[in-house]
Amino acid sequence: MKNYFVMGAAVCVALSMVSCKSSESAYKKAYEKSQLNQPSTTQVVQQPIVQQPTTVAPVQTVTTTPVATTNENTRSENLTVVSGGGLKNFSVVVGSFSIKANAENLQKKLNIAGYASQIAMNPQGMYRVIASTFDDLNSAVQSRNTLRSQYPDAWLLRK
C-alpha cells in the first residue's frame, strides 16, 4: 500500500510538471504574428525632447560714456548703497551678484585686503560690489588697473 501511495504521488508530480511546461510554439506564433504586422523597413521612433523651463533675466540697458580727459569708458547706473559709506563720482566695480550673500562674501574679502568696499543695488536687483570710490577719474583708473590683476572684469562706474 505504501508503494502505491508513493507511485501515485510521483505520477501526480510528473503530470503537474508536464502541464506547467510552456508551449514554445505559442510564443513562436505570437512572435511571427507581430513580425507580419510591422512594415518591412526598420523605423526609428524618436522620443520627444522635453525642455526644462528657463528663466531669462531682463535685458539691462547700460550707457557707456567716454570721458573727455582720458579714453576710459565708464558706465552710469542708478544705484542704492546697501552697505558702505556712500559713493563718490567714480567707483571701481569688481563684482556683480544676484544673491546678496555672495556680494557680502566678496565685500568681506576686499575689506580684509584693505579696501573700503561697499555694496550697492541697481533697479534690476543686481548687487554691485564696489572696491573703491574716488572724486577724480584718474585715481579710479589707477585703482581699477591695480584690481584687474585679481579681478579682470573690474569696470568703472560714474555717478
C-alpha positions as CSV (number, residue, x, y, z in Angstrom):
1,M,0.0,0.0,0.0
2,K,2.8,2.3,0.8
3,N,4.3,1.6,-2.7
4,Y,1.0,2.6,-4.4
5,F,0.9,5.8,-2.4
6,V,4.5,6.8,-3.4
7,M,3.9,5.8,-7.0
8,G,0.6,7.9,-7.1
9,A,2.4,10.9,-5.6
10,A,5.2,10.5,-8.2
11,V,2.7,10.4,-11.1
12,C,0.9,13.5,-9.8
13,V,4.1,15.4,-9.6
14,A,5.1,14.3,-13.1
15,L,1.7,15.3,-14.5
16,S,1.9,18.7,-12.8
17,M,5.4,19.3,-14.2
18,V,4.3,18.4,-17.7
19,S,1.1,20.6,-17.6
20,C,3.1,23.7,-16.5
21,K,5.5,23.4,-19.4
22,S,5.3,26.5,-21.5
23,S,4.3,25.9,-25.1
24,E,7.2,27.2,-27.2
25,S,5.1,27.1,-30.3
26,A,2.6,29.6,-28.8
27,Y,5.4,32.1,-28.3
28,K,6.8,31.4,-31.7
29,K,3.3,32.1,-33.3
30,A,2.9,35.3,-31.4
31,Y,6.4,36.5,-32.5
32,E,5.7,35.7,-36.1
33,K,2.3,37.4,-36.0
34,S,4.0,40.6,-34.6
35,Q,6.6,40.5,-37.4
36,L,3.9,40.3,-40.0
37,N,2.1,43.5,-38.7
38,Q,5.3,45.6,-38.9
39,P,6.5,47.2,-42.1
40,S,9.5,45.7,-43.8
41,T,11.7,48.7,-43.2
42,T,13.1,49.5,-39.8
43,Q,11.5,52.6,-38.3
44,V,13.3,54.7,-35.7
45,V,10.9,56.3,-33.2
46,Q,12.2,59.4,-31.7
47,Q,11.1,60.4,-28.2
48,P,10.1,64.0,-27.9
49,I,12.7,66.2,-26.2
50,V,11.3,67.7,-23.0
51,Q,12.9,71.0,-22.2
52,Q,13.0,72.4,-18.8
53,P,11.6,75.9,-18.4
54,T,14.4,78.5,-18.2
55,T,14.3,81.9,-16.6
56,V,15.5,84.7,-18.7
57,A,16.9,87.8,-16.9
58,P,15.6,91.1,-18.2
59,V,17.9,93.0,-20.5
60,Q,19.7,95.7,-18.8
61,T,20.5,98.9,-20.6
62,V,23.9,100.3,-19.7
63,T,25.1,103.6,-21.1
64,T,28.8,103.7,-21.8
65,T,30.2,107.2,-21.8
66,P,33.7,108.0,-22.8
67,V,35.2,110.6,-20.5
68,A,36.8,113.6,-22.3
69,T,40.0,113.7,-20.2
70,T,41.0,110.1,-21.0
71,N,40.0,107.3,-23.3
72,E,38.5,105.3,-20.4
73,N,34.9,104.1,-20.6
74,T,32.6,104.4,-17.7
75,R,29.1,103.1,-17.0
76,S,26.4,105.1,-15.3
77,E,23.6,103.4,-13.2
78,N,21.1,104.4,-10.6
79,L,22.4,102.6,-7.5
80,T,21.2,102.4,-4.0
81,V,24.0,101.9,-1.4
82,V,23.2,98.8,0.6
83,S,26.4,98.6,2.7
84,G,29.1,101.2,3.0
85,G,29.7,104.9,3.4
86,G,28.5,106.3,0.1
87,L,29.7,106.6,-3.5
88,K,31.8,109.4,-4.9
89,N,31.9,110.5,-8.6
90,F,33.8,107.4,-9.9
91,S,33.8,103.9,-8.4
92,V,35.6,100.6,-9.3
93,V,33.1,97.7,-9.5
94,V,34.8,94.3,-9.1
95,G,31.7,92.0,-8.8
96,S,28.0,91.8,-9.6
97,F,25.7,89.3,-8.0
98,S,22.0,88.5,-7.9
99,I,22.4,87.0,-4.4
100,K,23.2,89.4,-1.6
101,A,25.2,86.8,0.4
102,N,27.7,86.3,-2.5
103,A,28.2,90.1,-2.7
104,E,28.8,90.2,1.1
105,N,31.4,87.5,0.9
106,L,33.3,89.4,-1.7
107,Q,33.0,92.6,0.3
108,K,34.5,90.8,3.3
109,K,37.4,89.6,1.2
110,L,38.1,93.1,-0.1
111,N,37.8,94.6,3.4
112,I,40.4,92.1,4.6
113,A,42.7,93.1,1.7
114,G,42.5,96.7,2.9
115,Y,39.8,98.2,0.6
116,A,36.9,100.2,1.9
117,S,34.4,98.2,-0.2
118,Q,30.7,98.8,-0.5
119,I,27.7,97.1,-1.8
120,A,25.1,98.9,-4.0
121,M,22.0,97.6,-5.7
122,N,20.7,98.6,-9.2
123,P,17.0,98.8,-10.1
124,Q,17.2,95.3,-11.6
125,G,18.1,93.8,-8.3
126,M,21.8,93.1,-9.0
127,Y,24.2,93.7,-6.2
128,R,27.4,95.6,-7.3
129,V,30.5,95.1,-5.1
130,I,32.5,98.4,-5.2
131,A,36.1,98.1,-4.2
132,S,36.9,101.8,-4.1
133,T,35.3,105.1,-4.9
134,F,37.0,108.4,-5.9
135,D,36.3,112.0,-6.8
136,D,38.5,112.1,-9.8
137,L,38.7,109.7,-12.8
138,N,42.5,109.2,-12.8
139,S,42.5,107.8,-9.3
140,A,39.7,105.5,-10.2
141,V,41.5,104.3,-13.4
142,Q,44.7,103.6,-11.4
143,S,42.7,101.6,-8.8
144,R,40.8,99.7,-11.4
145,N,44.1,98.8,-13.2
146,T,45.6,97.5,-9.9
147,L,42.5,95.5,-9.1
148,R,42.3,93.9,-12.6
149,S,45.2,91.6,-11.7
150,Q,42.9,89.9,-9.3
151,Y,39.5,90.9,-10.8
152,P,39.9,91.0,-14.6
153,D,36.4,92.2,-15.2
154,A,36.6,95.3,-13.0
155,W,35.0,98.3,-14.5
156,L,34.4,102.0,-13.8
157,L,31.1,103.4,-12.6
158,R,30.3,107.0,-13.0
159,K,27.8,108.6,-10.5
